[in-house]
């Protein structure tokens, strides 16, 4: 059951990060942070409960964190640019 929740949160995180990049907002960005944290927490819990699969889990987790982190960084940069543009127009 934890694995299903973990995968659902991770896929939701990727989808939300992609959507947030397309339509940047600070609220959606915070939601993406929360989903990344929940994914990390459930992954950590599973590694503690089943350490035999730790290498495979950690490798997949690092790839996931790398992809989502790049998306979040790109989204933050885009949001800052949008806010700077709106500030200059006023």
Buried (B, 14 or more C-beta within 10 A) or exposed (E): EEEEBBEEBBEBBBEBBEBBBEEBEEEBBEBBBEBBEBBBEBBEEBBEEEEEEEEEBEEEBEEBBEEBEEBBEBBBEBBEEEEEEEEEEE
